[in-house]
Amino acid sequence: MPAPRTERPVRIGYARTSTARQELASQLEALHRAQCHKVFQEQISTRVKIRPEPEKALSLAHQFKEAAPETSVILTVHEL
C-alpha cells in the first residue's frame, strides 16, 4: 500500500483590480493567508482581453507539474 502524501501542495495566487483606484491589499493579504508560494498581481481593465499575469501564473503551474508530477499545484484567485 502506498504511503499517504504528506507534502503540501504548491499554491500560486492571482490578484487583480480593474482600476488604479481600487486596492489590491485585501486580496494580497488573503492570498498570503492561503499560503501562496508566489502571487501574480495586476491592475488592468476588464475590457482588456489579454492579461499577462494569469498567463504567467499558469505557465509557472505547468512548470511545477512537469518538474514534480506527484505534487498538487493549486491556482488560487481570491476575487474576480
Biopython code that builds the backbone (N, CA, C, O; Angstrom):
import numpy as np
from Bio.PDB.StructureBuilder import StructureBuilder

atoms = [
    (1, "MET", "N", (0.858, -1.184, 0.000)),
    (1, "MET", "CA", (0.000, 0.000, 0.000)),
    (1, "MET", "C", (0.898, 1.240, 0.000)),
    (1, "MET", "O", (1.814, 1.327, 0.817)),
    (2, "PRO", "N", (0.656, 2.202, -0.900)),
    (2, "PRO", "CA", (1.497, 3.404, -0.927)),
    (2, "PRO", "C", (1.309, 4.252, 0.324)),
    (2, "PRO", "O", (0.233, 4.297, 0.920)),
    (3, "ALA", "N", (2.386, 4.915, 0.694)),
    (3, "ALA", "CA", (2.339, 5.795, 1.871)),
    (3, "ALA", "C", (1.480, 7.018, 1.565)),
    (3, "ALA", "O", (1.461, 7.492, 0.429)),
    (4, "PRO", "N", (0.771, 7.532, 2.565)),
    (4, "PRO", "CA", (-0.039, 8.729, 2.327)),
    (4, "PRO", "C", (0.860, 9.922, 2.035)),
    (4, "PRO", "O", (1.967, 10.027, 2.564)),
    (5, "ARG", "N", (0.364, 10.823, 1.182)),
    (5, "ARG", "CA", (1.129, 12.011, 0.826)),
    (5, "ARG", "C", (1.107, 13.004, 1.977)),
    (5, "ARG", "O", (0.055, 13.308, 2.540)),
    (6, "THR", "N", (2.275, 13.495, 2.308)),
    (6, "THR", "CA", (2.370, 14.441, 3.415)),
    (6, "THR", "C", (2.849, 15.819, 2.960)),
    (6, "THR", "O", (2.823, 16.772, 3.739)),
    (7, "GLU", "N", (3.284, 15.931, 1.705)),
    (7, "GLU", "CA", (3.782, 17.222, 1.240)),
    (7, "GLU", "C", (2.634, 18.186, 0.957)),
    (7, "GLU", "O", (1.542, 17.789, 0.552)),
    (8, "ARG", "N", (2.919, 19.450, 1.182)),
    (8, "ARG", "CA", (1.924, 20.489, 0.916)),
    (8, "ARG", "C", (1.842, 20.745, -0.578)),
    (8, "ARG", "O", (2.844, 20.622, -1.282)),
    (9, "PRO", "N", (0.667, 21.098, -1.071)),
    (9, "PRO", "CA", (0.578, 21.462, -2.487)),
    (9, "PRO", "C", (1.271, 22.800, -2.737)),
    (9, "PRO", "O", (1.424, 23.612, -1.825)),
    (10, "VAL", "N", (1.676, 23.009, -3.954)),
    (10, "VAL", "CA", (2.204, 24.299, -4.369)),
    (10, "VAL", "C", (1.000, 25.173, -4.697)),
    (10, "VAL", "O", (0.165, 24.799, -5.520)),
    (11, "ARG", "N", (0.910, 26.323, -4.063)),
    (11, "ARG", "CA", (-0.224, 27.210, -4.284)),
    (11, "ARG", "C", (0.281, 28.502, -4.928)),
    (11, "ARG", "O", (1.170, 29.174, -4.405)),
    (12, "ILE", "N", (-0.314, 28.829, -6.083)),
    (12, "ILE", "CA", (0.030, 30.036, -6.830)),
    (12, "ILE", "C", (-1.186, 30.953, -6.787)),
    (12, "ILE", "O", (-2.306, 30.512, -7.043)),
    (13, "GLY", "N", (-0.971, 32.227, -6.465)),
    (13, "GLY", "CA", (-2.072, 33.175, -6.331)),
    (13, "GLY", "C", (-2.125, 34.182, -7.466)),
    (13, "GLY", "O", (-1.121, 34.476, -8.115)),
    (14, "TYR", "N", (-3.326, 34.703, -7.685)),
    (14, "TYR", "CA", (-3.534, 35.760, -8.678)),
    (14, "TYR", "C", (-4.503, 36.775, -8.092)),
    (14, "TYR", "O", (-5.581, 36.424, -7.613)),
    (15, "ALA", "N", (-4.097, 38.048, -8.139)),
    (15, "ALA", "CA", (-4.940, 39.144, -7.649)),
    (15, "ALA", "C", (-5.044, 40.187, -8.746)),
    (15, "ALA", "O", (-4.066, 40.466, -9.440)),
    (16, "ARG", "N", (-6.244, 40.772, -8.905)),
    (16, "ARG", "CA", (-6.444, 41.767, -9.950)),
    (16, "ARG", "C", (-7.484, 42.783, -9.527)),
    (16, "ARG", "O", (-8.486, 42.452, -8.892)),
    (17, "THR", "N", (-7.225, 44.017, -9.890)),
    (17, "THR", "CA", (-8.252, 45.053, -9.833)),
    (17, "THR", "C", (-8.311, 45.676, -11.212)),
    (17, "THR", "O", (-7.368, 45.577, -11.996)),
    (18, "SER", "N", (-9.442, 46.325, -11.500)),
    (18, "SER", "CA", (-9.604, 46.872, -12.839)),
    (18, "SER", "C", (-9.200, 48.337, -12.947)),
    (18, "SER", "O", (-9.052, 48.854, -14.054)),
    (19, "THR", "N", (-9.022, 49.006, -11.825)),
    (19, "THR", "CA", (-8.589, 50.402, -11.877)),
    (19, "THR", "C", (-7.507, 50.640, -10.834)),
    (19, "THR", "O", (-7.398, 49.915, -9.846)),
    (20, "ALA", "N", (-6.718, 51.667, -11.078)),
    (20, "ALA", "CA", (-5.650, 52.009, -10.137)),
    (20, "ALA", "C", (-6.214, 52.504, -8.808)),
    (20, "ALA", "O", (-5.526, 52.434, -7.789)),
    (21, "ARG", "N", (-7.448, 53.001, -8.796)),
    (21, "ARG", "CA", (-8.053, 53.489, -7.545)),
    (21, "ARG", "C", (-8.457, 52.349, -6.622)),
    (21, "ARG", "O", (-8.564, 52.545, -5.411)),
    (22, "GLN", "N", (-8.682, 51.172, -7.168)),
    (22, "GLN", "CA", (-9.045, 50.036, -6.331)),
    (22, "GLN", "C", (-7.787, 49.471, -5.678)),
    (22, "GLN", "O", (-6.690, 49.558, -6.231)),
    (23, "GLU", "N", (-7.963, 48.899, -4.505)),
    (23, "GLU", "CA", (-6.800, 48.403, -3.772)),
    (23, "GLU", "C", (-6.674, 46.886, -3.891)),
    (23, "GLU", "O", (-7.664, 46.156, -3.933)),
    (24, "LEU", "N", (-5.442, 46.451, -3.941)),
    (24, "LEU", "CA", (-5.132, 45.029, -4.013)),
    (24, "LEU", "C", (-4.802, 44.439, -2.647)),
    (24, "LEU", "O", (-4.719, 43.219, -2.504)),
    (25, "ALA", "N", (-4.614, 45.283, -1.652)),
    (25, "ALA", "CA", (-4.100, 44.830, -0.359)),
    (25, "ALA", "C", (-4.930, 43.709, 0.264)),
    (25, "ALA", "O", (-4.364, 42.747, 0.783)),
    (26, "SER", "N", (-6.252, 43.814, 0.223)),
    (26, "SER", "CA", (-7.074, 42.779, 0.859)),
    (26, "SER", "C", (-6.938, 41.441, 0.133)),
    (26, "SER", "O", (-6.915, 40.387, 0.769)),
    (27, "GLN", "N", (-6.847, 41.481, -1.188)),
    (27, "GLN", "CA", (-6.652, 40.244, -1.948)),
    (27, "GLN", "C", (-5.280, 39.635, -1.660)),
    (27, "GLN", "O", (-5.150, 38.427, -1.466)),
    (28, "LEU", "N", (-4.260, 40.498, -1.636)),
    (28, "LEU", "CA", (-2.910, 40.010, -1.373)),
    (28, "LEU", "C", (-2.800, 39.407, 0.022)),
    (28, "LEU", "O", (-2.131, 38.392, 0.215)),
    (29, "GLU", "N", (-3.453, 40.029, 0.981)),
    (29, "GLU", "CA", (-3.452, 39.500, 2.352)),
    (29, "GLU", "C", (-4.141, 38.127, 2.399)),
    (29, "GLU", "O", (-3.653, 37.203, 3.051)),
    (30, "ALA", "N", (-5.269, 38.005, 1.707)),
    (30, "ALA", "CA", (-5.990, 36.726, 1.685)),
    (30, "ALA", "C", (-5.149, 35.638, 1.010)),
    (30, "ALA", "O", (-5.141, 34.493, 1.463)),
    (31, "LEU", "N", (-4.454, 35.983, -0.053)),
    (31, "LEU", "CA", (-3.601, 35.005, -0.730)),
    (31, "LEU", "C", (-2.404, 34.630, 0.144)),
    (31, "LEU", "O", (-1.950, 33.487, 0.121)),
    (32, "HIS", "N", (-1.901, 35.580, 0.904)),
    (32, "HIS", "CA", (-0.833, 35.289, 1.855)),
    (32, "HIS", "C", (-1.342, 34.319, 2.935)),
    (32, "HIS", "O", (-0.648, 33.368, 3.293)),
    (33, "ARG", "N", (-2.548, 34.563, 3.446)),
    (33, "ARG", "CA", (-3.134, 33.661, 4.452)),
    (33, "ARG", "C", (-3.379, 32.268, 3.875)),
    (33, "ARG", "O", (-3.329, 31.271, 4.595)),
    (34, "ALA", "N", (-3.644, 32.211, 2.568)),
    (34, "ALA", "CA", (-3.853, 30.920, 1.905)),
    (34, "ALA", "C", (-2.533, 30.203, 1.630)),
    (34, "ALA", "O", (-2.518, 29.114, 1.056)),
    (35, "GLN", "N", (-1.425, 30.820, 2.044)),
    (35, "GLN", "CA", (-0.086, 30.254, 1.932)),
    (35, "GLN", "C", (0.364, 30.050, 0.482)),
    (35, "GLN", "O", (0.952, 29.028, 0.130)),
    (36, "CYS", "N", (0.067, 31.056, -0.347)),
    (36, "CYS", "CA", (0.529, 31.014, -1.732)),
    (36, "CYS", "C", (2.044, 31.192, -1.761)),
    (36, "CYS", "O", (2.590, 32.061, -1.083)),
    (37, "HIS", "N", (2.701, 30.375, -2.539)),
    (37, "HIS", "CA", (4.153, 30.451, -2.671)),
    (37, "HIS", "C", (4.558, 31.625, -3.554)),
    (37, "HIS", "O", (5.587, 32.257, -3.314)),
    (38, "LYS", "N", (3.768, 31.915, -4.559)),
    (38, "LYS", "CA", (4.032, 33.013, -5.493)),
    (38, "LYS", "C", (2.686, 33.648, -5.827)),
    (38, "LYS", "O", (1.702, 32.945, -6.057)),
    (39, "VAL", "N", (2.647, 34.980, -5.853)),
    (39, "VAL", "CA", (1.415, 35.702, -6.174)),
    (39, "VAL", "C", (1.683, 36.622, -7.360)),
    (39, "VAL", "O", (2.624, 37.416, -7.346)),
    (40, "PHE", "N", (0.858, 36.506, -8.365)),
    (40, "PHE", "CA", (0.902, 37.387, -9.517)),
    (40, "PHE", "C", (-0.203, 38.411, -9.341)),
    (40, "PHE", "O", (-1.307, 38.068, -8.919)),
    (41, "GLN", "N", (0.085, 39.668, -9.663)),
    (41, "GLN", "CA", (-0.916, 40.714, -9.460)),
    (41, "GLN", "C", (-0.876, 41.705, -10.611)),
    (41, "GLN", "O", (0.162, 41.910, -11.241)),
    (42, "GLU", "N", (-2.022, 42.317, -10.872)),
    (42, "GLU", "CA", (-2.082, 43.357, -11.889)),
    (42, "GLU", "C", (-3.298, 44.235, -11.679)),
    (42, "GLU", "O", (-4.297, 43.837, -11.079)),
    (43, "GLN", "N", (-3.175, 45.425, -12.189)),
    (43, "GLN", "CA", (-4.300, 46.352, -12.228)),
    (43, "GLN", "C", (-4.553, 46.622, -13.702)),
    (43, "GLN", "O", (-3.818, 47.369, -14.349)),
    (44, "ILE", "N", (-5.604, 46.002, -14.220)),
    (44, "ILE", "CA", (-5.873, 46.043, -15.650)),
    (44, "ILE", "C", (-7.378, 46.004, -15.866)),
    (44, "ILE", "O", (-8.095, 45.311, -15.143)),
    (45, "SER", "N", (-7.847, 46.728, -16.836)),
    (45, "SER", "CA", (-9.279, 46.822, -17.118)),
    (45, "SER", "C", (-9.863, 45.470, -17.499)),
    (45, "SER", "O", (-9.189, 44.633, -18.100)),
    (46, "THR", "N", (-11.117, 45.272, -17.142)),
    (46, "THR", "CA", (-11.818, 44.054, -17.546)),
    (46, "THR", "C", (-12.032, 44.017, -19.048)),
    (46, "THR", "O", (-12.294, 42.953, -19.607)),
    (47, "ARG", "N", (-11.925, 45.147, -19.702)),
    (47, "ARG", "CA", (-12.081, 45.204, -21.165)),
    (47, "ARG", "C", (-10.879, 44.656, -21.907)),
    (47, "ARG", "O", (-10.986, 44.274, -23.072)),
    (48, "VAL", "N", (-9.734, 44.615, -21.239)),
    (48, "VAL", "CA", (-8.525, 44.082, -21.866)),
    (48, "VAL", "C", (-8.645, 42.559, -21.907)),
    (48, "VAL", "O", (-8.830, 41.915, -20.874)),
    (49, "LYS", "N", (-8.539, 42.003, -23.084)),
    (49, "LYS", "CA", (-8.739, 40.551, -23.240)),
    (49, "LYS", "C", (-7.483, 39.738, -22.984)),
    (49, "LYS", "O", (-7.575, 38.570, -22.606)),
    (50, "ILE", "N", (-6.312, 40.329, -23.180)),
    (50, "ILE", "CA", (-5.062, 39.616, -22.941)),
    (50, "ILE", "C", (-4.476, 40.133, -21.634)),
    (50, "ILE", "O", (-4.111, 41.303, -21.518)),
    (51, "ARG", "N", (-4.395, 39.249, -20.667)),
    (51, "ARG", "CA", (-3.868, 39.612, -19.348)),
    (51, "ARG", "C", (-2.605, 38.798, -19.100)),
    (51, "ARG", "O", (-2.666, 37.574, -18.993)),
    (52, "PRO", "N", (-1.465, 39.468, -19.008)),
    (52, "PRO", "CA", (-0.202, 38.729, -18.913)),
    (52, "PRO", "C", (0.008, 37.983, -17.598)),
    (52, "PRO", "O", (0.611, 36.910, -17.597)),
    (53, "GLU", "N", (-0.466, 38.517, -16.498)),
    (53, "GLU", "CA", (-0.164, 37.888, -15.203)),
    (53, "GLU", "C", (-0.822, 36.520, -15.010)),
    (53, "GLU", "O", (-0.159, 35.613, -14.507)),
    (54, "PRO", "N", (-2.090, 36.324, -15.381)),
    (54, "PRO", "CA", (-2.623, 34.957, -15.239)),
    (54, "PRO", "C", (-1.921, 33.967, -16.174)),
    (54, "PRO", "O", (-1.790, 32.786, -15.853)),
    (55, "GLU", "N", (-1.477, 34.457, -17.320)),
    (55, "GLU", "CA", (-0.720, 33.581, -18.220)),
    (55, "GLU", "C", (0.595, 33.154, -17.564)),
    (55, "GLU", "O", (1.000, 31.996, -17.676)),
    (56, "LYS", "N", (1.259, 34.089, -16.882)),
    (56, "LYS", "CA", (2.493, 33.754, -16.168)),
    (56, "LYS", "C", (2.213, 32.767, -15.041)),
    (56, "LYS", "O", (2.993, 31.843, -14.810)),
    (57, "ALA", "N", (1.102, 32.963, -14.343)),
    (57, "ALA", "CA", (0.740, 32.056, -13.241)),
    (57, "ALA", "C", (0.499, 30.643, -13.767)),
    (57, "ALA", "O", (0.972, 29.673, -13.175)),
    (58, "LEU", "N", (-0.224, 30.524, -14.863)),
    (58, "LEU", "CA", (-0.478, 29.202, -15.443)),
    (58, "LEU", "C", (0.807, 28.556, -15.957)),
    (58, "LEU", "O", (0.998, 27.347, -15.826)),
    (59, "SER", "N", (1.674, 29.358, -16.535)),
    (59, "SER", "CA", (2.949, 28.837, -17.010)),
    (59, "SER", "C", (3.781, 28.280, -15.847)),
    (59, "SER", "O", (4.382, 27.212, -15.960)),
    (60, "LEU", "N", (3.807, 29.009, -14.744)),
    (60, "LEU", "CA", (4.532, 28.532, -13.567)),
    (60, "LEU", "C", (3.910, 27.239, -13.031)),
    (60, "LEU", "O", (4.628, 26.322, -12.634)),
    (61, "ALA", "N", (2.593, 27.168, -13.020)),
    (61, "ALA", "CA", (1.909, 25.954, -12.568)),
    (61, "ALA", "C", (2.309, 24.761, -13.435)),
    (61, "ALA", "O", (2.567, 23.674, -12.918)),
    (62, "HIS", "N", (2.360, 24.962, -14.746)),
    (62, "HIS", "CA", (2.774, 23.882, -15.651)),
    (62, "HIS", "C", (4.226, 23.471, -15.395)),
    (62, "HIS", "O", (4.558, 22.287, -15.455)),
    (63, "GLN", "N", (5.084, 24.446, -15.113)),
    (63, "GLN", "CA", (6.481, 24.139, -14.830)),
    (63, "GLN", "C", (6.611, 23.285, -13.565)),
    (63, "GLN", "O", (7.391, 22.334, -13.527)),
    (64, "PHE", "N", (5.842, 23.633, -12.538)),
    (64, "PHE", "CA", (5.867, 22.834, -11.304)),
    (64, "PHE", "C", (5.393, 21.409, -11.578)),
    (64, "PHE", "O", (6.001, 20.454, -11.094)),
    (65, "LYS", "N", (4.322, 21.256, -12.345)),
    (65, "LYS", "CA", (3.784, 19.926, -12.627)),
    (65, "LYS", "C", (4.763, 19.091, -13.441)),
    (65, "LYS", "O", (4.880, 17.885, -13.225)),
    (66, "GLU", "N", (5.463, 19.724, -14.371)),
    (66, "GLU", "CA", (6.453, 18.975, -15.154)),
    (66, "GLU", "C", (7.626, 18.542, -14.278)),
    (66, "GLU", "O", (8.147, 17.437, -14.433)),
    (67, "ALA", "N", (8.038, 19.409, -13.364)),
    (67, "ALA", "CA", (9.188, 19.102, -12.507)),
    (67, "ALA", "C", (8.844, 18.079, -11.426)),
    (67, "ALA", "O", (9.683, 17.257, -11.058)),
    (68, "ALA", "N", (7.616, 18.129, -10.920)),
    (68, "ALA", "CA", (7.202, 17.227, -9.829)),
    (68, "ALA", "C", (5.757, 16.799, -10.066)),
    (68, "ALA", "O", (4.846, 17.350, -9.448)),
    (69, "PRO", "N", (5.532, 15.832, -10.948)),
    (69, "PRO", "CA", (4.166, 15.445, -11.327)),
    (69, "PRO", "C", (3.282, 14.978, -10.179)),
    (69, "PRO", "O", (2.059, 15.086, -10.264)),
    (70, "GLU", "N", (3.878, 14.458, -9.100)),
    (70, "GLU", "CA", (3.076, 13.966, -7.985)),
    (70, "GLU", "C", (2.619, 15.079, -7.043)),
    (70, "GLU", "O", (1.761, 14.858, -6.189)),
    (71, "THR", "N", (3.185, 16.261, -7.196)),
    (71, "THR", "CA", (2.845, 17.380, -6.319)),
    (71, "THR", "C", (1.620, 18.101, -6.853)),
    (71, "THR", "O", (1.538, 18.411, -8.042)),
    (72, "SER", "N", (0.679, 18.361, -5.976)),
    (72, "SER", "CA", (-0.509, 19.122, -6.365)),
    (72, "SER", "C", (-0.131, 20.583, -6.548)),
    (72, "SER", "O", (0.635, 21.141, -5.762)),
    (73, "VAL", "N", (-0.676, 21.197, -7.594)),
    (73, "VAL", "CA", (-0.471, 22.617, -7.859)),
    (73, "VAL", "C", (-1.851, 23.268, -7.911)),
    (73, "VAL", "O", (-2.713, 22.853, -8.686)),
    (74, "ILE", "N", (-2.052, 24.285, -7.086)),
    (74, "ILE", "CA", (-3.359, 24.933, -6.969)),
    (74, "ILE", "C", (-3.216, 26.398, -7.351)),
    (74, "ILE", "O", (-2.382, 27.114, -6.798)),
    (75, "LEU", "N", (-4.037, 26.839, -8.303)),
    (75, "LEU", "CA", (-4.093, 28.262, -8.663)),
    (75, "LEU", "C", (-5.242, 28.876, -7.881)),
    (75, "LEU", "O", (-6.390, 28.448, -8.004)),
    (76, "THR", "N", (-4.926, 29.881, -7.075)),
    (76, "THR", "CA", (-5.906, 30.489, -6.168)),
    (76, "THR", "C", (-6.174, 31.924, -6.605)),
    (76, "THR", "O", (-5.251, 32.731, -6.724)),
    (77, "VAL", "N", (-7.447, 32.233, -6.843)),
    (77, "VAL", "CA", (-7.884, 33.579, -7.168)),
    (77, "VAL", "C", (-8.853, 34.000, -6.074)),
    (77, "VAL", "O", (-9.887, 33.361, -5.878)),
    (78, "HIS", "N", (-8.523, 35.074, -5.361)),
    (78, "HIS", "CA", (-9.363, 35.478, -4.238)),
    (78, "HIS", "C", (-10.653, 36.132, -4.697)),
    (78, "HIS", "O", (-11.724, 35.782, -4.201)),
    (79, "GLU", "N", (-10.583, 37.064, -5.620)),
    (79, "GLU", "CA", (-11.769, 37.764, -6.121)),
    (79, "GLU", "C", (-11.646, 37.959, -7.614)),
    (79, "GLU", "O", (-10.545, 38.027, -8.161)),
    (80, "LEU", "N", (-12.782, 38.046, -8.261)),
    (80, "LEU", "CA", (-12.803, 38.421, -9.671)),
    (80, "LEU", "C", (-13.484, 39.745, -9.815)),
    (80, "LEU", "O", (-13.613, 40.255, -10.928)),
]
sb = StructureBuilder()
sb.init_structure("model")
sb.init_model(0)
sb.init_chain("A")
sb.init_seg("    ")
for serial, (resi, resn, name, xyz) in enumerate(atoms, 1):
    if name == "N":
        sb.init_residue(resn, " ", resi, " ")
    sb.init_atom(name, np.array(xyz, "f"), 0.0, 1.0, " ", f" {name:<3s}", serial, name[0])
structure = sb.get_structure()
